[in-house]
Amino acid sequence: MDFRVLDQMVVVFLAQGSVSEGDWIMTASNRINVDKAILILMLVVRSFLSSAFANEADNSYRPNDDFLKQDPYKKSKARVDLIGVKNDHELKIVQSSINDILRFIRLFGLSNKNLDGSIILENTRKHPAFLMLTTERGRRELDIDPASSRIEQKVYNWAVESDRQLSVDVLLIHQPLWRGPTETPSERIYRFKFVKNQCEATWCLNEVKRIE
C-alpha cells in the first residue's frame, strides 16, 4: 500500500479551515483540538495498516526445508513442520538446533523394557543423553521420563526468540509395547523451550509447558 495517499489525506484535513455560511463556527482553540484529533486518528490508522501488511509479509515466507530430508534423524525430520519460522535468519537458527532438539525428543520414544518385560534402567532420568540435553530447570519442569514409549507425531509452531533461545510445540503419542487392541494411544502436547550453550550439548531443554 502507498502510504503517501494517507499522508495527503492528513494534509487535506489539516488544511480545511473554512466553513460555509450558516454552519457552526468553531473557536480557534476548538479547531486546533479537532485538527490534533484527526491527525492522531490518521496516524493510528497508518500504524494499524503497516502492522497488517507486515504480518502478511511474514505469513508469505516459505522456508527452504531441504535440510529436513537429510540424516541424521531423517524419519523424525519428516514430522517437522516449519510453521512459525518467519525469515531466513530464523530458519538458520532452527536448522542449527534441529539435530539436538530431535535427539532429545527421540529419547521419549525408547522403551525401558526388554521383550521379556525386564527393566533396562531403573531411573531413565540418569541416562547420559538426557542429562546432556537438559538443564536442571528443564529436568525439574518435565513431567514425563525418557524411555516412556512416547513417539513424536508432530514438531511445529516454532518461535525463535533470539539467536540463543527458541521454543517449539511437540505432539507425543504414548505407544507402549503391550497396548491392548482396543486401547487408544494417549496424546500430550508440550511447548519445549531450548537454549544455546548452557549444557554439554549445543542446544538443550530449559523450560517446559504442557499445552494439553
C-alpha positions, -999 to +999 in steps of 0.1 A: +000+000+000+012+035-008+010+054+024+017+087+006-021+088-001-028+085+036-003+113+043-020+135+017-053+129+034-039+142+067-026+174+049-061+179+034-078+176+067-055+200+084-058+225+055-096+226+057-100+258+078-131+274+063-168+267+070-198+276+049-222+304+059-248+292+085-225+265+098-215+264+134-182+283+135-157+268+159-133+289+180-096+288+171-090+266+202-116+241+192-103+240+157-068+231+169-081+203+191-101+188+162-071+190+139-050+172+165-076+145+169-078+140+131-040+138+129-038+112+157-066+092+141-048+091+108-015+081+124-033+053+143-048+040+110-014+042+093+002+022+122-025-004+120-022-008+083+016-010+085+013-038+111-012-057+090+009-056+059+040-066+079+021-097+092+010-105+057+046-104+046+056-127+074+029-152+065+040-153+029+075-166+039+082-201+026+112-217+044+135-240+025+131-274+042+158-293+023+177-299+055+148-319+068+154-345+041+190-352+054+204-376+080+206-379+109+171-384+122+155-383+088+124-402+099+118-377+127+125-348+105+097-359+083+074-350+112+087-315+115+066-286+103+084-252+100+053-232+107+062-201+128+096-196+111+093-161+096+126-154+077+159-168+066+177-157+098+152-177+120+154-206+096+192-207+101+188-209+139+162-237+136+185-256+113+214-253+136+193-266+166+173-293+149+196-322+155+199-316+192+162-310+196+152-342+178+178-362+196+162-350+229+126-357+217+135-392+204+146-402+239+109-405+249+102-429+221+125-455+236+112-484+257+126-491+291+117-528+289+132-557+271+110-581+251+108-604+282+094-575+303+126-569+323+136-533+331+166-518+313+172-488+335+159-483+370+160-445+365+159-433+329+164-397+340+200-406+347+205-416+310+237-397+299+220-383+268+191-370+288+215-352+312+235-338+284+204-324+266+187-307+295+193-281+321+184-286+358+154-264+353+143-284+323+145-317+341+126-303+371+097-289+349+094-321+327+066-344+340+075-374+317+106-396+317+128-407+289+122-442+275+085-440+282+073-452+247+061-417+236+066-412+199+068-377+184+039-373+160+045-336+151+070-309+158+057-275+149+049-239+160+085-226+161+091-193+180+126-180+176+131-155+204+168-148+198+200-164+184+203-184+217+167-192+226+137-208+208+106-228+216+087-255+197+055-275+202+057-312+202+028-337+200+038-370+217+017-402+214+021-430+240+026-463+223+036-490+248+047-524+235+019-541+254-011-519+245-044-537+242-061-540+208-089-515+218-067-491+238-064-457+222-029-442+224-028-411+247-016-378+234+002-349+250+014-316+236+043-298+251+059-265+245+096-270+249+120-241+252+156-247+242+186-226+250+221-225+234+254-232+252+240-239+287+248-276+289+270-302+274+251-302+241+249-271+219+211-268+224+193-282+254+159-281+271+155-253+297+117-248+301+086-269+297+049-261+294+022-287+288-003-274+263-028-303+266 
